[in-house]
Amino acid sequence: MKFSRQTTLRSQATVTGVGVHSGLPVSLTLGPAPVDSGFIFVRTGLDGADREVAATADAVIATEFATVLGDREGPLVSTAEHVLAALRGMGVDNATIEIDGQEVPIMDGSAAAFVAAIDQAGIVTQPGVRRFIQVLKPVQVKIGDAMGELRPFAGGFRAEVEIEFTNKVIGHQTFSFDLSPEGFRRDVARARTFGCMNDVARLWGAGFALGASFDNTVVFDEARLLNTEGLRYANECARHKVLDVIGDLALAGLPLLGSYRSVRGGHKLNNAVLKALLSDRSAWRVVESETARRPVRGHVEAGASTVGGLVSPAYGPDVS
C-alpha cells in the first residue's frame, strides 16, 4: 500500500445545520480540488460574486471564540476548525468547502458529521507527491498562563493537550494522540465542544452562542454535567481540544511532521504557535513523501528533502 500521493474527494457531499454563534441555518458542501490546492473555502450567498479564501494561517482574522477566516474585505467563514480537522484527520490533502452562510454548521459539536460526509464522498489519490511541513526545532509561545509548543517528532504528528478549569466537574484533563485516520475516527472525531453554564449565559448576552444547545454542546454547571445522555469519553473535553488543535494547525497548508503540546490552550494560542513556526524559516522545511518503507538515501537539502513511508501512514492510505 502506498502513502506517497496526495488525495482529494471523489465526489461532493453536503451537510446542513446551524451556526453555533449566529444560530442561522447554513449548508456546507465538501468537494474535490486539484493537486496542491489545499483546502479552499468558497463563500456563496453573498451579494455579487462568490468569494474564495484559502485555509491558511495568513487568512485567520479572529480567534476569540472560534477560528475565523477572511480576506481584505472582511470575514468570510467562522468556526472553520471542525471541518478542517475532519479533512486533515481523515488524510485528505485537497478539497473545496462551499458554504452559503457566515459560519460552518456546528452539527452535534464534533467533527463526526464531516467525517460521515467525507466517507460519503470517498477519498481518491492524485498524481501529485504528498508534501509535509517538518518541524526542525522547538517553537514555543506563552500567552498568560497558557503555553503551546511545536517540537520535532519522528513519528508523524502528535498532539498532547492539558487543560485545567476552575470548574471542578471539568477540572484537570490530559489527552495525547498520534494522528491517523483510524485513530481520528475512533478517538477524536466524536468529541464535542463544551462550556460552562455561566459562560453560555454570558455569551448569549453578548450576542454569541445563539445556536448553542444541549444538542451541540456539552454543558456543565458548578456541580454536574447537564446533558442527560452523558459524555462520549471520560476526558471528552481534552479530546475536543485535540480536535481543535488538528483543525487549527491544518492552516499550515500542509500536514505537519512534529509534536504539538499545549497547556490551557485554545484557538488563539494554536494560531500564535503556528504563525511563530512559519515566521522562523530555520524552524521548518518542506519535505516530500515516497512509497511506504522506502529508505531515505543521499544528501538532503533543506526545503527539498524526502520522508520515508514510515511516517506517511499517519495521513491516510492510497485508496485509488
BALOBA-1460 file (C-alpha; in Angstrom, 3 decimals):
// residues 320
<rec num="1" residu="m" x="0.000" y="0.000" z="0.000"/>
<rec num="2" residu="k" x="1.388" y="3.435" z="-0.949"/>
<rec num="3" residu="f" x="1.223" y="6.648" z="1.006"/>
<rec num="4" residu="s" x="3.167" y="8.916" z="-1.336"/>
<rec num="5" residu="r" x="0.442" y="10.678" z="-3.315"/>
<rec num="6" residu="q" x="-1.911" y="13.494" z="-2.477"/>
<rec num="7" residu="t" x="-5.618" y="12.843" z="-2.002"/>
<rec num="8" residu="t" x="-8.892" y="14.576" z="-2.682"/>
<rec num="9" residu="l" x="-12.584" y="13.704" z="-2.552"/>
<rec num="10" residu="r" x="-14.152" y="11.527" z="-5.229"/>
<rec num="11" residu="s" x="-17.436" y="13.495" z="-5.314"/>
<rec num="12" residu="q" x="-19.426" y="16.061" z="-3.340"/>
<rec num="13" residu="a" x="-21.238" y="15.626" z="-0.037"/>
<rec num="14" residu="t" x="-23.413" y="18.183" z="1.767"/>
<rec num="15" residu="v" x="-24.276" y="18.769" z="5.411"/>
<rec num="16" residu="t" x="-26.790" y="21.283" z="6.742"/>
<rec num="17" residu="g" x="-27.223" y="22.737" z="10.208"/>
<rec num="18" residu="v" x="-26.975" y="25.991" z="12.134"/>
<rec num="19" residu="g" x="-24.078" y="28.182" z="13.189"/>
<rec num="20" residu="v" x="-23.268" y="27.857" z="16.881"/>
<rec num="21" residu="h" x="-22.823" y="31.620" z="17.287"/>
<rec num="22" residu="s" x="-25.220" y="33.023" z="14.692"/>
<rec num="23" residu="g" x="-27.976" y="30.456" z="15.146"/>
<rec num="24" residu="l" x="-28.654" y="30.800" z="11.407"/>
<rec num="25" residu="p" x="-29.192" y="27.880" z="9.004"/>
<rec num="26" residu="v" x="-26.256" y="27.050" z="6.756"/>
<rec num="27" residu="s" x="-25.362" y="24.460" z="4.130"/>
<rec num="28" residu="l" x="-21.796" y="23.220" z="3.553"/>
<rec num="29" residu="t" x="-20.633" y="21.084" z="0.623"/>
<rec num="30" residu="l" x="-17.302" y="19.259" z="0.520"/>
<rec num="31" residu="g" x="-15.907" y="18.557" z="-2.927"/>
<rec num="32" residu="p" x="-12.818" y="17.675" z="-4.962"/>
<rec num="33" residu="a" x="-9.932" y="20.072" z="-5.613"/>
<rec num="34" residu="p" x="-6.845" y="19.898" z="-7.869"/>
<rec num="35" residu="v" x="-3.382" y="18.819" z="-6.752"/>
<rec num="36" residu="d" x="-1.604" y="21.320" z="-4.463"/>
<rec num="37" residu="s" x="-4.824" y="23.270" z="-3.806"/>
<rec num="38" residu="g" x="-5.021" y="22.557" z="-0.106"/>
<rec num="39" residu="f" x="-8.358" y="23.454" z="1.479"/>
<rec num="40" residu="i" x="-10.312" y="26.235" z="-0.220"/>
<rec num="41" residu="f" x="-13.449" y="27.794" z="1.259"/>
<rec num="42" residu="v" x="-15.909" y="29.113" z="-1.322"/>
<rec num="43" residu="r" x="-18.373" y="31.519" z="0.271"/>
<rec num="44" residu="t" x="-21.644" y="31.710" z="-1.634"/>
<rec num="45" residu="g" x="-24.846" y="33.565" z="-0.812"/>
<rec num="46" residu="l" x="-23.179" y="36.957" z="-0.983"/>
<rec num="47" residu="d" x="-24.202" y="39.997" z="-2.984"/>
<rec num="48" residu="g" x="-22.311" y="39.725" z="-6.247"/>
<rec num="49" residu="a" x="-19.759" y="37.011" z="-6.981"/>
<rec num="50" residu="d" x="-18.720" y="34.144" z="-4.744"/>
<rec num="51" residu="r" x="-15.526" y="34.703" z="-2.774"/>
<rec num="52" residu="e" x="-12.769" y="32.182" z="-2.129"/>
<rec num="53" residu="v" x="-10.311" y="32.032" z="0.742"/>
<rec num="54" residu="a" x="-7.513" y="29.521" z="1.169"/>
<rec num="55" residu="a" x="-7.458" y="27.859" z="4.586"/>
<rec num="56" residu="t" x="-4.035" y="29.142" z="5.635"/>
<rec num="57" residu="a" x="-2.646" y="30.906" z="8.680"/>
<rec num="58" residu="d" x="-2.494" y="34.182" z="6.736"/>
<rec num="59" residu="a" x="-6.285" y="34.113" z="6.314"/>
<rec num="60" residu="v" x="-7.019" y="33.996" z="10.065"/>
<rec num="61" residu="i" x="-8.550" y="37.288" z="11.184"/>
<rec num="62" residu="a" x="-10.018" y="36.312" z="14.580"/>
<rec num="63" residu="t" x="-9.593" y="33.565" z="17.193"/>
<rec num="64" residu="e" x="-11.649" y="34.783" z="20.159"/>
<rec num="65" residu="f" x="-14.458" y="32.200" z="20.223"/>
<rec num="66" residu="a" x="-13.616" y="30.256" z="17.051"/>
<rec num="67" residu="t" x="-11.194" y="30.374" z="14.131"/>
<rec num="68" residu="v" x="-12.423" y="32.972" z="11.617"/>
<rec num="69" residu="l" x="-11.056" y="33.229" z="8.065"/>
<rec num="70" residu="g" x="-11.364" y="36.222" z="5.786"/>
<rec num="71" residu="d" x="-9.761" y="38.484" z="3.213"/>
<rec num="72" residu="r" x="-9.157" y="42.202" z="2.736"/>
<rec num="73" residu="e" x="-12.885" y="42.805" z="2.507"/>
<rec num="74" residu="g" x="-13.578" y="41.222" z="5.887"/>
<rec num="75" residu="p" x="-14.609" y="37.899" z="7.472"/>
<rec num="76" residu="l" x="-15.888" y="35.111" z="5.238"/>
<rec num="77" residu="v" x="-16.282" y="31.989" z="7.355"/>
<rec num="78" residu="s" x="-16.259" y="31.345" z="11.096"/>
<rec num="79" residu="t" x="-15.810" y="28.189" z="13.174"/>
<rec num="80" residu="a" x="-13.655" y="26.642" z="10.455"/>
<rec num="81" residu="e" x="-11.740" y="24.315" z="12.780"/>
<rec num="82" residu="h" x="-14.039" y="21.273" z="12.973"/>
<rec num="83" residu="v" x="-14.380" y="20.679" z="9.229"/>
<rec num="84" residu="l" x="-10.652" y="21.332" z="8.745"/>
<rec num="85" residu="a" x="-9.886" y="18.813" z="11.489"/>
<rec num="86" residu="a" x="-12.031" y="16.208" z="9.736"/>
<rec num="87" residu="l" x="-10.279" y="16.722" z="6.405"/>
<rec num="88" residu="r" x="-6.786" y="16.649" z="7.880"/>
<rec num="89" residu="g" x="-7.634" y="13.868" z="10.308"/>
<rec num="90" residu="m" x="-9.003" y="11.620" z="7.555"/>
<rec num="91" residu="g" x="-5.981" y="12.137" z="5.323"/>
<rec num="92" residu="v" x="-7.451" y="14.486" z="2.696"/>
<rec num="93" residu="d" x="-4.938" y="16.894" z="1.135"/>
<rec num="94" residu="n" x="-7.072" y="18.932" z="-1.279"/>
<rec num="95" residu="a" x="-10.746" y="19.901" z="-1.028"/>
<rec num="96" residu="t" x="-13.215" y="22.673" z="-1.707"/>
<rec num="97" residu="i" x="-15.525" y="23.691" z="1.130"/>
<rec num="98" residu="e" x="-18.513" y="25.547" z="-0.300"/>
<rec num="99" residu="i" x="-20.615" y="27.336" z="2.302"/>
<rec num="100" residu="d" x="-23.683" y="29.554" z="1.905"/>
<rec num="101" residu="g" x="-23.514" y="31.275" z="5.305"/>
<rec num="102" residu="q" x="-21.108" y="33.032" z="7.606"/>
<rec num="103" residu="e" x="-20.392" y="30.057" z="9.835"/>
<rec num="104" residu="v" x="-19.623" y="26.355" z="9.443"/>
<rec num="105" residu="p" x="-22.593" y="24.411" z="10.873"/>
<rec num="106" residu="i" x="-21.927" y="23.193" z="14.387"/>
<rec num="107" residu="m" x="-23.786" y="19.884" z="13.803"/>
<rec num="108" residu="d" x="-23.503" y="17.911" z="17.086"/>
<rec num="109" residu="g" x="-20.498" y="19.945" z="18.262"/>
<rec num="110" residu="s" x="-17.947" y="17.442" z="16.983"/>
<rec num="111" residu="a" x="-16.389" y="16.529" z="13.627"/>
<rec num="112" residu="a" x="-18.417" y="13.326" z="13.236"/>
<rec num="113" residu="a" x="-20.834" y="14.716" z="10.622"/>
<rec num="114" residu="f" x="-17.931" y="15.929" z="8.490"/>
<rec num="115" residu="v" x="-16.227" y="12.529" z="8.721"/>
<rec num="116" residu="a" x="-19.500" y="10.966" z="7.547"/>
<rec num="117" residu="a" x="-19.600" y="13.429" z="4.620"/>
<rec num="118" residu="i" x="-16.021" y="12.501" z="3.696"/>
<rec num="119" residu="d" x="-16.988" y="8.825" z="3.808"/>
<rec num="120" residu="q" x="-19.968" y="9.563" z="1.559"/>
<rec num="121" residu="a" x="-17.854" y="11.492" z="-0.949"/>
<rec num="122" residu="g" x="-14.986" y="8.980" z="-0.903"/>
<rec num="123" residu="i" x="-11.245" y="9.649" z="-0.976"/>
<rec num="124" residu="v" x="-9.127" y="9.192" z="-4.109"/>
<rec num="125" residu="t" x="-5.430" y="9.635" z="-4.749"/>
<rec num="126" residu="q" x="-3.955" y="12.188" z="-7.141"/>
<rec num="127" residu="p" x="-0.726" y="12.196" z="-9.160"/>
<rec num="128" residu="g" x="0.937" y="14.881" z="-7.008"/>
<rec num="129" residu="v" x="3.512" y="13.820" z="-4.432"/>
<rec num="130" residu="r" x="2.358" y="14.416" z="-0.852"/>
<rec num="131" residu="r" x="4.344" y="17.137" z="0.896"/>
<rec num="132" residu="f" x="4.730" y="17.941" z="4.584"/>
<rec num="133" residu="i" x="5.992" y="20.734" z="6.801"/>
<rec num="134" residu="q" x="8.631" y="19.167" z="9.025"/>
<rec num="135" residu="v" x="9.365" y="20.884" z="12.344"/>
<rec num="136" residu="l" x="13.143" y="21.208" z="12.767"/>
<rec num="137" residu="k" x="13.463" y="22.867" z="16.180"/>
<rec num="138" residu="p" x="11.238" y="23.762" z="19.140"/>
<rec num="139" residu="v" x="8.995" y="26.817" z="18.802"/>
<rec num="140" residu="q" x="7.142" y="27.957" z="21.926"/>
<rec num="141" residu="v" x="4.578" y="30.667" z="22.658"/>
<rec num="142" residu="k" x="3.183" y="31.737" z="26.044"/>
<rec num="143" residu="i" x="0.009" y="33.786" z="26.458"/>
<rec num="144" residu="g" x="-0.700" y="34.441" z="30.123"/>
<rec num="145" residu="d" x="-0.807" y="31.052" z="31.846"/>
<rec num="146" residu="a" x="-1.262" y="29.223" z="28.532"/>
<rec num="147" residu="m" x="1.647" y="27.589" z="26.703"/>
<rec num="148" residu="g" x="1.940" y="25.978" z="23.285"/>
<rec num="149" residu="e" x="4.968" y="24.373" z="21.685"/>
<rec num="150" residu="l" x="5.818" y="22.599" z="18.432"/>
<rec num="151" residu="r" x="8.790" y="20.238" z="18.511"/>
<rec num="152" residu="p" x="10.459" y="17.824" z="16.080"/>
<rec num="153" residu="f" x="8.911" y="14.356" z="16.108"/>
<rec num="154" residu="a" x="9.942" y="11.370" z="14.011"/>
<rec num="155" residu="g" x="6.613" y="9.543" z="14.052"/>
<rec num="156" residu="g" x="4.260" y="11.800" z="12.065"/>
<rec num="157" residu="f" x="2.078" y="14.231" z="14.026"/>
<rec num="158" residu="r" x="1.351" y="14.021" z="17.748"/>
<rec num="159" residu="a" x="-0.867" y="16.297" z="19.855"/>
<rec num="160" residu="e" x="-0.547" y="16.458" z="23.641"/>
<rec num="161" residu="v" x="-3.146" y="18.605" z="25.411"/>
<rec num="162" residu="e" x="-3.523" y="19.532" z="29.060"/>
<rec num="163" residu="i" x="-6.480" y="21.551" z="30.330"/>
<rec num="164" residu="e" x="-7.179" y="22.944" z="33.789"/>
<rec num="165" residu="f" x="-10.563" y="24.512" z="34.541"/>
<rec num="166" residu="t" x="-11.709" y="26.148" z="37.763"/>
<rec num="167" residu="n" x="-14.951" y="24.304" z="37.146"/>
<rec num="168" residu="k" x="-14.386" y="21.188" z="39.267"/>
<rec num="169" residu="v" x="-16.541" y="18.966" z="37.058"/>
<rec num="170" residu="i" x="-14.178" y="19.552" z="34.133"/>
<rec num="171" residu="g" x="-11.088" y="20.045" z="36.277"/>
<rec num="172" residu="h" x="-7.724" y="18.761" z="35.039"/>
<rec num="173" residu="q" x="-7.661" y="16.573" z="31.931"/>
<rec num="174" residu="t" x="-4.985" y="15.369" z="29.518"/>
<rec num="175" residu="f" x="-5.001" y="13.567" z="26.202"/>
<rec num="176" residu="s" x="-2.193" y="12.528" z="23.846"/>
<rec num="177" residu="f" x="-2.884" y="11.435" z="20.296"/>
<rec num="178" residu="d" x="-0.814" y="10.230" z="17.342"/>
<rec num="179" residu="l" x="-2.671" y="11.197" z="14.189"/>
<rec num="180" residu="s" x="-4.007" y="8.520" z="11.869"/>
<rec num="181" residu="p" x="-7.354" y="8.309" z="10.052"/>
<rec num="182" residu="e" x="-8.401" y="5.286" z="12.073"/>
<rec num="183" residu="g" x="-7.429" y="6.906" z="15.356"/>
<rec num="184" residu="f" x="-9.072" y="10.192" z="14.445"/>
<rec num="185" residu="r" x="-12.343" y="8.464" z="13.633"/>
<rec num="186" residu="r" x="-12.257" y="6.381" z="16.829"/>
<rec num="187" residu="d" x="-10.707" y="8.664" z="19.441"/>
<rec num="188" residu="v" x="-11.212" y="12.301" z="18.426"/>
<rec num="189" residu="a" x="-13.897" y="12.942" z="15.798"/>
<rec num="190" residu="r" x="-16.884" y="12.444" z="18.143"/>
<rec num="191" residu="a" x="-15.595" y="14.699" z="20.952"/>
<rec num="192" residu="r" x="-17.963" y="17.669" z="21.300"/>
<rec num="193" residu="t" x="-17.427" y="21.320" z="22.053"/>
<rec num="194" residu="f" x="-18.106" y="22.201" z="25.683"/>
<rec num="195" residu="g" x="-18.743" y="25.065" z="28.052"/>
<rec num="196" residu="c" x="-19.941" y="26.109" z="31.466"/>
<rec num="197" residu="m" x="-23.490" y="27.323" z="32.009"/>
<rec num="198" residu="n" x="-22.386" y="30.695" z="33.352"/>
<rec num="199" residu="d" x="-20.201" y="31.195" z="30.254"/>
<rec num="200" residu="v" x="-23.076" y="30.261" z="27.944"/>
<rec num="201" residu="a" x="-25.326" y="32.811" z="29.622"/>
<rec num="202" residu="r" x="-22.630" y="35.489" z="29.281"/>
<rec num="203" residu="l" x="-22.112" y="34.663" z="25.593"/>
<rec num="204" residu="w" x="-25.844" y="34.807" z="24.912"/>
<rec num="205" residu="g" x="-25.932" y="38.249" z="26.483"/>
<rec num="206" residu="a" x="-23.099" y="39.387" z="24.211"/>
<rec num="207" residu="g" x="-24.825" y="38.042" z="21.084"/>
<rec num="208" residu="f" x="-22.725" y="34.889" z="20.758"/>
<rec num="209" residu="a" x="-23.609" y="31.177" z="21.062"/>
<rec num="210" residu="l" x="-27.116" y="31.894" z="19.771"/>
<rec num="211" residu="g" x="-27.208" y="28.462" z="18.135"/>
<rec num="212" residu="a" x="-25.792" y="26.584" z="21.124"/>
<rec num="213" residu="s" x="-27.960" y="23.911" z="22.718"/>
<rec num="214" residu="f" x="-27.684" y="20.604" z="24.529"/>
<rec num="215" residu="d" x="-27.813" y="19.009" z="21.055"/>
<rec num="216" residu="n" x="-24.456" y="20.507" z="20.050"/>
<rec num="217" residu="t" x="-22.623" y="21.494" z="23.246"/>
<rec num="218" residu="v" x="-21.529" y="19.637" z="26.362"/>
<rec num="219" residu="v" x="-22.628" y="21.924" z="29.211"/>
<rec num="220" residu="f" x="-21.566" y="21.885" z="32.849"/>
<rec num="221" residu="d" x="-22.724" y="23.842" z="35.852"/>
<rec num="222" residu="e" x="-20.628" y="24.070" z="39.015"/>
<rec num="223" residu="a" x="-21.790" y="20.694" z="40.265"/>
<rec num="224" residu="r" x="-22.586" y="18.396" z="37.349"/>
<rec num="225" residu="l" x="-22.873" y="17.650" z="33.659"/>
<rec num="226" residu="l" x="-26.220" y="18.928" z="32.369"/>
<rec num="227" residu="n" x="-26.516" y="16.800" z="29.200"/>
<rec num="228" residu="t" x="-28.782" y="13.879" z="30.023"/>
<rec num="229" residu="e" x="-27.050" y="11.475" z="27.615"/>
<rec num="230" residu="g" x="-23.699" y="11.856" z="29.401"/>
<rec num="231" residu="l" x="-20.188" y="12.026" z="27.980"/>
<rec num="232" residu="r" x="-18.847" y="10.136" z="24.971"/>
<rec num="233" residu="y" x="-15.386" y="9.839" z="26.584"/>
<rec num="234" residu="a" x="-14.359" y="10.346" z="30.208"/>
<rec num="235" residu="n" x="-11.954" y="13.088" z="29.038"/>
<rec num="236" residu="e" x="-14.142" y="14.372" z="26.198"/>
<rec num="237" residu="c" x="-13.177" y="17.994" z="26.868"/>
<rec num="238" residu="a" x="-9.461" y="17.310" z="26.407"/>
<rec num="239" residu="r" x="-10.174" y="15.237" z="23.296"/>
<rec num="240" residu="h" x="-12.166" y="18.100" z="21.805"/>
<rec num="241" residu="k" x="-9.195" y="20.385" z="22.430"/>
<rec num="242" residu="v" x="-7.106" y="17.934" z="20.369"/>
<rec num="243" residu="l" x="-9.753" y="18.102" z="17.630"/>
<rec num="244" residu="d" x="-9.407" y="21.903" z="17.655"/>
<rec num="245" residu="v" x="-5.610" y="21.614" z="17.524"/>
<rec num="246" residu="i" x="-5.772" y="19.413" z="14.418"/>
<rec num="247" residu="g" x="-8.158" y="21.864" z="12.720"/>
<rec num="248" residu="d" x="-6.246" y="25.000" z="13.707"/>
<rec num="249" residu="l" x="-2.875" y="23.539" z="12.665"/>
<rec num="250" residu="a" x="-4.362" y="22.395" z="9.341"/>
<rec num="251" residu="l" x="-3.969" y="26.090" z="8.486"/>
<rec num="252" residu="a" x="-0.266" y="25.377" z="7.974"/>
<rec num="253" residu="g" x="-1.403" y="24.476" z="4.447"/>
<rec num="254" residu="l" x="0.372" y="21.103" z="4.510"/>
<rec num="255" residu="p" x="0.344" y="18.228" z="7.019"/>
<rec num="256" residu="l" x="2.758" y="18.809" z="9.893"/>
<rec num="257" residu="l" x="5.500" y="16.405" z="10.934"/>
<rec num="258" residu="g" x="6.036" y="17.307" z="14.561"/>
<rec num="259" residu="s" x="4.688" y="17.167" z="18.090"/>
<rec num="260" residu="y" x="2.418" y="19.878" z="19.491"/>
<rec num="261" residu="r" x="1.901" y="20.339" z="23.216"/>
<rec num="262" residu="s" x="-0.465" y="22.843" z="24.761"/>
<rec num="263" residu="v" x="-1.361" y="23.739" z="28.329"/>
<rec num="264" residu="r" x="-4.584" y="25.709" z="28.910"/>
<rec num="265" residu="g" x="-4.670" y="26.345" z="25.169"/>
<rec num="266" residu="g" x="-7.277" y="27.442" z="22.655"/>
<rec num="267" residu="h" x="-7.657" y="28.803" z="19.144"/>
<rec num="268" residu="k" x="-5.664" y="31.961" z="19.871"/>
<rec num="269" residu="l" x="-2.693" y="30.002" z="21.219"/>
<rec num="270" residu="n" x="-2.805" y="27.390" z="18.441"/>
<rec num="271" residu="n" x="-2.746" y="30.108" z="15.807"/>
<rec num="272" residu="a" x="0.052" y="32.015" z="17.561"/>
<rec num="273" residu="v" x="2.281" y="28.926" z="17.720"/>
<rec num="274" residu="l" x="1.645" y="28.105" z="14.052"/>
<rec num="275" residu="k" x="2.466" y="31.646" z="12.980"/>
<rec num="276" residu="a" x="5.604" y="31.635" z="15.146"/>
<rec num="277" residu="l" x="6.739" y="28.438" z="13.420"/>
<rec num="278" residu="l" x="6.063" y="29.691" z="9.905"/>
<rec num="279" residu="s" x="7.727" y="33.052" z="10.562"/>
<rec num="280" residu="d" x="11.016" y="31.345" z="11.547"/>
<rec num="281" residu="r" x="12.354" y="29.882" z="8.320"/>
<rec num="282" residu="s" x="15.029" y="27.957" z="10.213"/>
<rec num="283" residu="a" x="12.383" y="26.083" z="12.220"/>
<rec num="284" residu="w" x="10.828" y="24.086" z="9.381"/>
<rec num="285" residu="r" x="11.258" y="22.729" z="5.883"/>
<rec num="286" residu="v" x="9.000" y="21.206" z="3.243"/>
<rec num="287" residu="v" x="9.633" y="17.512" z="2.647"/>
<rec num="288" residu="e" x="8.158" y="15.016" z="0.225"/>
<rec num="289" residu="s" x="6.831" y="11.532" z="0.872"/>
<rec num="290" residu="e" x="7.855" y="8.434" z="-1.012"/>
<rec num="291" residu="t" x="6.357" y="4.959" z="-1.185"/>
<rec num="292" residu="a" x="5.890" y="3.382" z="2.244"/>
<rec num="293" residu="r" x="9.070" y="1.985" z="3.825"/>
<rec num="294" residu="r" x="11.360" y="3.258" z="1.082"/>
<rec num="295" residu="p" x="14.522" y="4.410" z="2.907"/>
<rec num="296" residu="v" x="15.938" y="7.920" z="2.555"/>
<rec num="297" residu="r" x="19.285" y="7.934" z="0.732"/>
<rec num="298" residu="g" x="21.832" y="10.562" z="-0.055"/>
<rec num="299" residu="h" x="22.245" y="14.193" z="0.961"/>
<rec num="300" residu="v" x="19.051" y="16.120" z="1.621"/>
<rec num="301" residu="e" x="18.793" y="19.876" z="1.160"/>
<rec num="302" residu="a" x="16.510" y="21.939" z="3.371"/>
<rec num="303" residu="g" x="13.227" y="22.580" z="1.623"/>
<rec num="304" residu="a" x="13.642" y="19.693" z="-0.816"/>
<rec num="305" residu="s" x="14.023" y="16.543" z="1.216"/>
<rec num="306" residu="t" x="12.264" y="13.189" z="1.297"/>
<rec num="307" residu="v" x="10.402" y="11.417" z="4.064"/>
<rec num="308" residu="g" x="10.337" y="7.631" z="4.142"/>
<rec num="309" residu="g" x="6.986" y="5.894" z="4.218"/>
<rec num="310" residu="l" x="7.175" y="5.024" z="7.912"/>
<rec num="311" residu="v" x="5.835" y="8.461" z="8.845"/>
<rec num="312" residu="s" x="3.465" y="8.896" z="5.943"/>
<rec num="313" residu="p" x="0.749" y="6.420" z="7.037"/>
<rec num="314" residu="a" x="-0.418" y="8.909" z="9.662"/>
<rec num="315" residu="y" x="-2.063" y="10.808" z="6.826"/>
<rec num="316" residu="g" x="-4.120" y="8.190" z="5.054"/>
<rec num="317" residu="p" x="-3.784" y="5.305" z="2.609"/>
<rec num="318" residu="d" x="-3.664" y="5.130" z="-1.141"/>
<rec num="319" residu="v" x="-7.284" y="4.250" z="-1.908"/>
<rec num="320" residu="s" x="-7.420" y="4.621" z="-5.663"/>
